[in-house]
Amino acid sequence: MDYTETRHIMAVDHTNGDVYITGQMDADFGKTVIATWRYDNQGNLASGWPKTWPDEPDGQSYGVAAVSAGGGVYVVGAYTIDGWGLNTIVLKYDDEDGLIFATGFDIDDQCGANYPVAATLDGSNNLWVAGTSLGCAATGYSYDYLTWGVDTTYGTTLATARFDHSHYGDFPAEIKALTVARSTEENQAIPVIAVTGKSYDATTHYDLQTVKYYFINGELVDKSAQLPSGGRYAVSGSSSDYATSLDFIGALESGEVDIYVSGFTNAGGNYDYLVLGYLWDNTNRVYHAFTGDNHSWVDQRNGSGNGDDLTAKILVRFDRATTPDSRVVVTGTSWGGSTNFDSWTLSYPRDPSAQNEPDPTVRSWRSPFSGEDRAVDMDAVDEGDVYVIGRSYNGSNYDYRIVRLNSASSSWSLVWSGPLIYDIGSGPDYPAAIRVNPDVSGGVYLPDICVSGRNTGATENGPKYATLRYIQTDP
């Protein structure tokens, strides 16, 4: 079988519309390889693709994330060493020349497996990978956050950083990076990297933990002390709090970023949405605290069915109706009671207290069959609409479901139908990722939307990737 289920598996080359999908493919004798597909903007599988790695598999290998900067793709995956354990690999493919380099992770203070969860580019030709790594005695032989920088020209390691809270286990979920216009500290443009996830504490259990770095003079400099409580957030002393996604936006006047994190907490019994906005205080060169009249903010929100509400993705996007203002959008799944699980998306202003909007705009989707409707990913173009992908029950199994939030009217559209690009067969469909490629015609945004996931129907060799492309023809 050849599939995977993470929202990081797909990338779109915005220079030509090519789509890349990475995942896993069966090899001989129960082994697997990292497989990467490339489709052109007409949905045709490119000649010579899929690419697979390694040539002689030793055990289990799989792709986790695909990132494109134009004319090729960076694939981040995991592979076994001597048939056991996991190690992280970065592959660079050029559209014309194939594999340019394969760089495996190696660090002295690692005493066990490491595996990636997400990757991002910073705008300065640097790839940043977040993963989990089993540390040595210095970190109590526990799993830690691992951040790894890779030069995308030569495949060499730029820097590494390990975060260990208290030797009990730290597990990242998302990484973002951005080269800011300037830094008052170094008086130069520098990459800012943020990683978020969950971190265990013997007293407060799992807490939401965000770590922030500057990349300066070849080193990752930990700047988490700028964040309230060092980036650690616990709703209560006994709750379990998890981060699922992170996004940020740069501010030219400060050379810094505002950071937004989505997650969930069981402080109310069942799990509720948890959203944090870290807003930069340029006067004091720190982030506003969450107390008093400061503008950093937290929102814990329980859905209508008083059950589990689980976030999947957060993004900051511009609103073409109110530009230059922007909004923070969070999507996921909420228990609706008689309607089962529903897709649930919330839209906040970047600074609710300053804009006098304490409650978010709420949009939900539920199928008419009282089955599960789960959002898994979303994407948007600047000043354009938000597109949410999830699975929706059709009365007998699950289908892809795309929902559009129009920034001008704040209304939802219904479902589109479109051509299938890859073998899908029949049976349930489980989407994983959505990417929007902007196409501006006459001042109107008419993006094409790419969706990938898997189908578990009656196909000869088991589940298959199912990739769809939609061209929007109306504003």
Legacy VTK file of the C-alpha trace (Angstrom):
# vtk DataFile Version 3.0
C-alpha trace
ASCII
DATASET POLYDATA
POINTS 475 float
0.000 0.000 0.000
1.130 3.580 -0.564
-0.421 6.259 1.614
0.113 8.484 4.595
-2.094 10.710 6.711
-0.563 14.029 7.751
-1.420 17.535 6.590
2.229 18.161 5.672
2.463 15.604 2.860
1.590 17.950 -0.019
3.333 20.978 -1.540
2.450 23.216 -4.485
5.067 24.957 -6.617
3.554 28.428 -6.971
5.796 29.225 -9.958
4.225 26.618 -12.253
1.375 24.932 -10.348
3.095 21.544 -9.987
1.885 19.417 -7.074
4.107 17.143 -4.972
2.848 14.360 -2.709
5.088 12.346 -0.411
4.353 9.228 1.588
5.152 5.534 1.713
5.250 2.754 -0.887
5.659 -0.997 -0.492
8.963 -2.562 -1.495
10.054 -6.200 -1.430
9.830 -8.496 1.603
7.588 -6.273 3.721
9.874 -3.243 3.488
8.805 0.247 2.448
10.382 3.288 0.784
9.755 7.020 0.796
7.767 7.788 -2.362
7.220 11.216 -3.919
4.829 11.993 -6.782
4.842 15.062 -9.005
1.855 16.214 -11.075
1.806 19.094 -13.536
-0.889 21.755 -13.458
-3.071 19.653 -15.753
-3.048 16.694 -13.382
-0.594 14.545 -15.359
1.961 12.446 -13.506
5.353 13.832 -14.553
7.687 11.579 -16.500
10.119 9.710 -14.272
7.971 10.071 -11.157
7.288 8.827 -8.513
10.764 9.039 -7.015
11.610 6.525 -4.310
14.280 6.364 -1.610
16.321 4.402 -0.602
17.320 2.270 -3.561
17.912 -0.718 -1.261
15.476 -0.444 1.653
16.579 -1.863 4.973
13.234 -1.659 6.727
10.415 0.869 7.029
10.719 4.318 5.432
8.033 6.950 4.923
7.651 10.558 3.860
6.297 13.053 6.384
6.499 16.503 4.782
6.959 18.093 1.356
8.068 21.715 0.911
8.524 23.454 -2.450
10.355 26.692 -3.191
10.047 26.543 -6.987
11.512 24.130 -9.527
11.697 21.208 -7.139
10.770 19.847 -3.737
12.312 19.083 -0.363
11.023 15.852 1.158
11.411 15.102 4.857
10.960 11.543 6.002
12.013 8.807 8.398
13.903 5.592 7.751
15.112 2.646 9.795
18.804 2.013 10.460
19.918 -1.630 10.291
16.286 -2.664 10.428
15.409 -0.922 13.700
15.092 2.581 15.123
14.187 5.648 13.101
16.290 8.454 11.719
15.338 11.655 9.868
16.243 12.208 6.220
15.954 15.270 3.949
15.779 14.645 0.187
16.070 17.386 -2.427
14.605 16.682 -5.865
15.070 18.942 -8.863
12.375 18.738 -11.540
14.965 18.168 -14.258
17.898 16.422 -12.549
16.187 14.206 -9.980
17.779 13.608 -6.578
20.233 16.377 -5.680
21.106 15.290 -2.147
20.010 12.993 0.677
21.011 14.291 4.109
20.500 12.149 7.193
20.355 13.626 10.656
23.253 12.930 13.025
23.888 14.515 16.434
26.155 13.573 19.329
23.590 13.905 22.136
21.131 11.453 20.585
20.779 8.030 22.187
17.888 6.572 20.248
15.385 7.127 17.508
14.444 10.474 16.061
11.597 11.142 13.665
10.261 14.291 11.976
6.779 15.778 12.272
6.899 18.964 10.156
9.156 21.191 8.029
9.185 24.755 6.706
11.296 27.240 4.728
12.305 30.621 6.151
12.708 32.692 2.979
16.520 32.673 3.240
17.250 29.344 1.545
17.075 27.455 4.843
14.901 24.412 5.596
13.876 23.852 9.202
12.689 20.474 10.477
10.935 19.756 13.774
10.928 16.273 15.224
11.164 14.114 18.303
14.505 12.738 19.449
15.466 10.384 22.264
18.152 12.155 24.261
21.020 10.808 26.374
21.783 11.057 30.079
21.757 14.877 30.061
18.043 14.862 29.243
17.154 11.752 31.221
16.930 9.496 28.161
13.581 11.109 27.358
12.050 12.300 24.099
12.760 15.959 23.361
11.891 18.612 20.802
14.525 18.578 18.060
14.971 21.475 15.621
17.287 20.944 12.654
18.324 23.480 10.032
19.461 22.333 6.557
21.134 24.415 3.849
19.016 23.770 0.767
21.887 24.321 -1.669
24.420 21.876 -0.261
22.390 19.716 2.108
24.642 20.539 5.062
23.507 21.055 8.640
23.154 24.703 9.616
22.325 24.257 13.299
20.489 21.980 15.726
18.711 22.639 19.014
17.162 20.343 21.581
14.437 21.318 24.046
13.970 19.263 27.207
11.628 20.546 29.928
12.044 18.072 32.787
13.147 14.690 31.354
9.574 13.387 31.025
8.900 13.799 27.321
8.439 16.668 24.871
6.651 16.105 21.556
6.483 18.829 18.869
3.549 19.213 16.485
4.396 22.145 14.209
7.239 24.420 13.103
7.187 27.782 11.333
10.016 30.043 10.185
10.231 33.536 8.738
13.121 35.846 7.925
12.157 39.158 9.509
13.003 42.456 7.865
15.393 43.506 10.582
16.390 42.867 14.187
17.184 45.631 16.634
19.432 43.159 18.429
21.634 42.303 15.453
20.660 45.087 13.033
20.180 42.597 10.235
17.519 40.360 8.715
17.439 37.077 10.606
15.323 33.917 10.517
12.889 33.481 13.408
11.839 29.878 14.086
9.025 28.726 16.396
8.108 25.168 17.403
5.015 24.170 19.369
3.696 20.925 20.823
3.090 19.204 24.142
5.523 18.856 27.046
5.121 16.752 30.173
5.591 18.054 33.706
5.372 15.888 36.825
3.064 18.413 38.500
0.939 19.898 35.718
0.948 16.892 33.345
1.007 17.740 29.636
1.252 21.465 28.932
1.265 23.435 25.715
4.885 24.432 24.975
6.127 26.893 22.347
9.853 27.430 21.770
11.241 30.397 19.826
14.687 30.741 18.215
16.739 33.288 16.310
19.209 31.879 13.798
22.265 34.107 14.305
25.895 33.508 13.292
25.323 29.841 12.569
23.548 29.072 15.858
19.984 28.650 17.061
19.644 31.127 19.925
16.783 30.282 22.295
14.529 33.324 22.746
11.675 31.540 24.520
12.194 33.753 27.582
10.518 36.544 25.582
7.248 34.573 25.805
5.048 34.552 28.923
6.197 31.708 31.215
8.882 30.832 28.687
6.268 29.696 26.164
4.687 27.179 28.531
0.930 27.297 29.081
-1.227 25.211 31.398
-4.938 25.903 31.805
-4.895 24.387 35.281
-2.550 22.394 37.465
-4.153 19.074 36.550
-5.315 19.562 32.957
-3.780 18.031 29.856
-3.082 20.722 27.270
-1.867 19.981 23.734
-0.781 22.173 20.830
-1.714 21.124 17.307
-0.643 23.988 15.031
1.168 27.317 14.887
1.316 30.319 12.612
2.759 33.813 12.841
2.944 37.105 11.044
5.871 39.506 10.826
5.786 43.198 11.739
8.121 45.391 9.697
8.211 48.133 12.293
9.578 45.808 15.003
11.438 43.141 13.055
9.509 40.572 15.105
6.549 38.204 14.818
3.189 37.765 16.515
2.690 34.062 17.278
-0.640 32.196 17.264
-1.082 28.645 18.568
-4.041 26.262 18.451
-4.570 23.281 20.705
-7.049 21.715 23.091
-7.454 21.190 26.828
-9.467 18.911 29.107
-9.622 21.474 31.922
-13.402 21.562 31.504
-13.805 17.768 31.650
-14.118 17.111 27.933
-11.625 18.591 25.491
-12.190 22.199 24.413
-10.548 24.356 21.734
-7.596 26.330 23.086
-6.248 29.324 21.119
-3.341 31.554 22.163
-2.216 34.836 20.637
1.284 36.037 21.618
1.442 39.727 20.643
4.804 41.482 20.543
5.522 44.469 22.792
8.105 46.420 20.813
8.731 48.943 23.607
9.871 46.318 26.125
11.078 43.777 23.517
8.982 40.961 24.998
5.558 39.456 24.377
2.597 40.827 26.271
1.550 38.746 29.258
-1.850 37.063 29.373
-2.945 39.087 32.429
-4.294 42.582 32.990
-4.964 44.928 30.091
-2.228 43.584 27.842
-3.221 42.421 24.393
-1.890 38.837 24.305
-4.929 36.614 24.576
-6.230 33.115 25.286
-9.566 31.620 24.301
-10.916 28.305 25.605
-14.113 27.381 23.778
-16.605 24.570 24.292
-18.780 23.451 21.379
-22.559 23.221 21.381
-22.664 19.500 22.209
-20.543 19.795 25.359
-18.241 17.001 24.188
-14.736 16.797 22.796
-13.631 19.710 20.598
-10.259 19.163 18.902
-8.395 21.744 16.822
-6.473 20.689 13.711
-4.984 23.831 12.111
-4.489 27.552 12.720
-3.555 30.212 10.170
-3.263 33.981 9.981
-4.745 35.426 6.824
-5.532 38.828 5.402
-9.138 39.854 4.865
-9.631 41.448 1.474
-12.669 43.269 2.814
-10.767 44.939 5.676
-7.117 44.905 4.563
-4.659 45.736 6.111
-6.354 43.998 9.041
-6.032 40.240 9.260
-7.716 37.426 11.125
-6.748 34.259 12.959
-8.681 31.211 11.754
-8.841 27.894 13.614
-10.453 24.722 12.312
-11.051 21.267 13.735
-13.796 19.005 15.010
-16.516 19.597 17.592
-18.968 17.194 19.185
-22.480 18.288 18.222
-24.489 15.771 20.235
-27.262 14.433 18.000
-25.279 15.485 14.909
-22.172 13.504 15.963
-18.845 15.247 15.246
-19.038 18.388 13.105
-16.420 20.410 11.278
-15.981 23.598 13.354
-14.101 26.730 12.255
-13.598 29.896 14.316
-12.406 33.271 13.022
-10.830 35.816 15.415
-9.411 39.295 14.941
-5.661 39.326 15.581
-6.208 41.427 18.703
-9.750 40.840 20.076
-9.419 43.355 22.929
-8.217 46.198 20.696
-10.883 45.495 18.098
-13.658 44.967 20.686
-14.600 41.539 19.347
-14.398 39.128 22.310
-16.223 36.268 20.589
-15.084 34.695 17.319
-17.165 34.270 14.204
-18.242 30.609 14.202
-18.904 28.447 11.163
-19.696 24.729 11.239
-20.476 22.018 8.743
-22.441 18.842 9.356
-23.663 16.253 6.902
-27.367 15.440 6.769
-26.649 11.827 7.799
-25.641 12.474 11.447
-22.223 10.928 10.878
-18.771 12.234 11.591
-17.600 15.380 9.797
-13.975 16.070 10.696
-11.838 18.956 9.432
-8.164 18.035 9.041
-6.502 20.960 7.243
-7.091 24.382 5.689
-5.304 26.881 3.508
-5.829 30.360 2.076
-4.220 32.917 -0.182
-3.423 36.400 1.081
-6.526 38.582 0.969
-8.543 35.592 -0.224
-10.958 32.979 1.026
-10.269 30.164 3.470
-10.684 26.564 2.292
-11.214 23.759 4.812
-10.801 20.084 3.927
-12.228 17.219 5.935
-14.071 13.987 5.721
-17.858 13.865 5.698
-20.222 10.943 6.135
-22.426 10.241 3.113
-24.705 7.629 4.699
-22.476 4.622 4.016
-18.840 5.818 4.126
-16.711 8.966 4.044
-16.069 11.494 1.273
-13.740 14.443 0.882
-15.500 17.628 1.859
-14.242 21.119 0.940
-15.813 24.121 2.659
-15.102 27.708 1.646
-15.281 30.718 3.947
-15.721 33.837 1.832
-13.947 36.755 3.470
-16.250 39.349 1.956
-19.605 37.834 2.940
-18.573 35.493 5.808
-20.738 32.763 4.298
-19.990 29.164 3.461
-20.225 27.586 0.062
-21.314 24.016 -0.578
-19.268 21.142 -1.948
-17.552 21.113 -5.348
-17.130 18.082 -7.571
-14.116 17.678 -9.805
-11.864 15.267 -11.678
-9.743 12.667 -9.910
-6.077 12.750 -10.764
-4.902 9.529 -9.108
-6.407 6.033 -8.771
-9.103 6.309 -6.123
-11.322 3.262 -6.605
-14.359 3.094 -4.347
-15.021 3.139 -0.638
-14.235 5.622 2.110
-11.985 8.606 1.368
-9.775 10.144 4.053
-8.332 13.549 3.111
-5.083 14.710 4.678
-4.030 18.037 3.170
-5.192 21.006 1.124
-3.104 23.622 -0.705
-4.354 26.716 -2.508
-2.421 28.069 -5.472
-3.396 31.699 -6.211
-4.346 32.818 -9.708
-5.297 36.478 -9.944
-7.394 37.430 -12.974
-8.591 41.003 -13.348
-8.123 41.699 -9.653
-10.299 38.723 -8.624
-8.800 35.757 -6.809
-9.634 32.528 -8.627
-7.380 29.944 -6.970
-6.970 26.321 -7.889
-7.307 23.998 -4.935
-5.339 20.780 -4.516
-6.383 18.074 -2.079
-4.668 14.827 -1.169
-5.468 11.864 1.041
-6.209 8.189 0.639
-8.966 5.892 -0.501
-9.529 2.488 1.116
-11.919 1.043 -1.435
-11.672 -2.065 -3.548
-8.322 -1.471 -5.259
-6.073 -4.298 -6.334
-3.146 -3.457 -4.057
-4.860 -1.847 -1.089
-5.314 1.837 -0.245
-4.269 4.428 -2.803
-3.540 8.105 -2.837
-6.449 10.187 -4.053
-5.511 13.642 -5.317
-8.090 16.106 -6.608
-7.719 19.497 -8.259
-10.437 22.138 -8.517
-10.285 25.293 -10.585
-12.521 27.956 -9.068
-14.467 29.727 -11.816
-16.467 32.217 -9.731
-15.214 34.806 -7.234
LINES 1 476
475 0 1 2 3 4 5 6 7 8 9 10 11 12 13 14 15 16 17 18 19 20 21 22 23 24 25 26 27 28 29 30 31 32 33 34 35 36 37 38 39 40 41 42 43 44 45 46 47 48 49 50 51 52 53 54 55 56 57 58 59 60 61 62 63 64 65 66 67 68 69 70 71 72 73 74 75 76 77 78 79 80 81 82 83 84 85 86 87 88 89 90 91 92 93 94 95 96 97 98 99 100 101 102 103 104 105 106 107 108 109 110 111 112 113 114 115 116 117 118 119 120 121 122 123 124 125 126 127 128 129 130 131 132 133 134 135 136 137 138 139 140 141 142 143 144 145 146 147 148 149 150 151 152 153 154 155 156 157 158 159 160 161 162 163 164 165 166 167 168 169 170 171 172 173 174 175 176 177 178 179 180 181 182 183 184 185 186 187 188 189 190 191 192 193 194 195 196 197 198 199 200 201 202 203 204 205 206 207 208 209 210 211 212 213 214 215 216 217 218 219 220 221 222 223 224 225 226 227 228 229 230 231 232 233 234 235 236 237 238 239 240 241 242 243 244 245 246 247 248 249 250 251 252 253 254 255 256 257 258 259 260 261 262 263 264 265 266 267 268 269 270 271 272 273 274 275 276 277 278 279 280 281 282 283 284 285 286 287 288 289 290 291 292 293 294 295 296 297 298 299 300 301 302 303 304 305 306 307 308 309 310 311 312 313 314 315 316 317 318 319 320 321 322 323 324 325 326 327 328 329 330 331 332 333 334 335 336 337 338 339 340 341 342 343 344 345 346 347 348 349 350 351 352 353 354 355 356 357 358 359 360 361 362 363 364 365 366 367 368 369 370 371 372 373 374 375 376 377 378 379 380 381 382 383 384 385 386 387 388 389 390 391 392 393 394 395 396 397 398 399 400 401 402 403 404 405 406 407 408 409 410 411 412 413 414 415 416 417 418 419 420 421 422 423 424 425 426 427 428 429 430 431 432 433 434 435 436 437 438 439 440 441 442 443 444 445 446 447 448 449 450 451 452 453 454 455 456 457 458 459 460 461 462 463 464 465 466 467 468 469 470 471 472 473 474
